[in-house]
């Protein structure tokens, strides 16, 4: 999934979660074909956590820990330092 797709999915889940918290149990069960309000909120919360974890992976730095300057120097390559 792309970052945009994850963010779109999270937006939808947050809207559903907001509706779930504010709706009465009968309306919620009918709208989402759920057995109970608490169960549906629990499932939504788990989905939100899953997508937030996926989104965090995109925020991790891309540094792999390799010292490329010293690697280039050890191989006799020219190095441009910023």
For each residue, the residues with C-beta under 8 A, 3 or more apart:
1: 5 6 9 54
2: 5 6
3: 6 7 55 58
4: 7 8
5: 1 2 8 9
6: 1 2 3 9 10 51 54 55 58
7: 3 4 10 11 55
8: 4 5 11 12
9: 1 5 6 12 13 51
10: 6 7 13 14 48 51 52 55
11: 7 8 14 15
12: 8 9 15 16
13: 9 10 16 17 44 47 48 51
14: 10 11 17 18 48
15: 11 12 18 19
16: 12 13 19 20 32 44
17: 13 14 20 21 41 44 45 48
18: 14 15 21 22
19: 15 16 22 23 28 31
20: 16 17 23 28 32 37 40 41 44
21: 17 18 41
22: 18 19
23: 19 20 27 28 31 37
24: 27 28 37
25: 28 29 36 37
26: 29 30
27: 23 24 30 31
28: 19 20 23 24 25 31 32 34 37 40
29: 25 26 32 33 34 35 36 37 40
30: 26 27 33
31: 19 23 27 28
32: 16 20 28 29 40
33: 29 30
34: 28 29 37 39 40
35: 29 39 40
36: 25 29 39 40
37: 20 23 24 25 28 29 34 40 41
38: 41 42
39: 34 35 36 42 43
40: 20 28 29 32 34 35 36 37 43 44
41: 17 20 21 37 38 44 45
42: 38 39 45 46
43: 39 40 46 47
44: 13 16 17 20 40 41 47 48
45: 17 41 42 48 49
46: 42 43 49 50
47: 13 43 44 50 51
48: 10 13 14 17 44 45 51 52
49: 45 46 52 53
50: 46 47 53 54
51: 6 9 10 13 47 48 54 55
52: 10 48 49 55 56
53: 49 50 56 57
54: 1 6 50 51 57 58
55: 3 6 7 10 51 52 58 59
56: 52 53 59 60
57: 53 54 60
58: 3 6 54 55
59: 55 56
60: 56 57
61:
62:
63:
64:
65:
66: 71
67: 70 71
68: 71 72
69: 72 73 79 81
70: 67 73 74
71: 66 67 68 74 75
72: 68 69 75 77 78 79
73: 69 70 76 77 79
74: 70 71
75: 71 72
76: 73
77: 72 73
78: 72
79: 69 72 73
80:
81: 69
82:
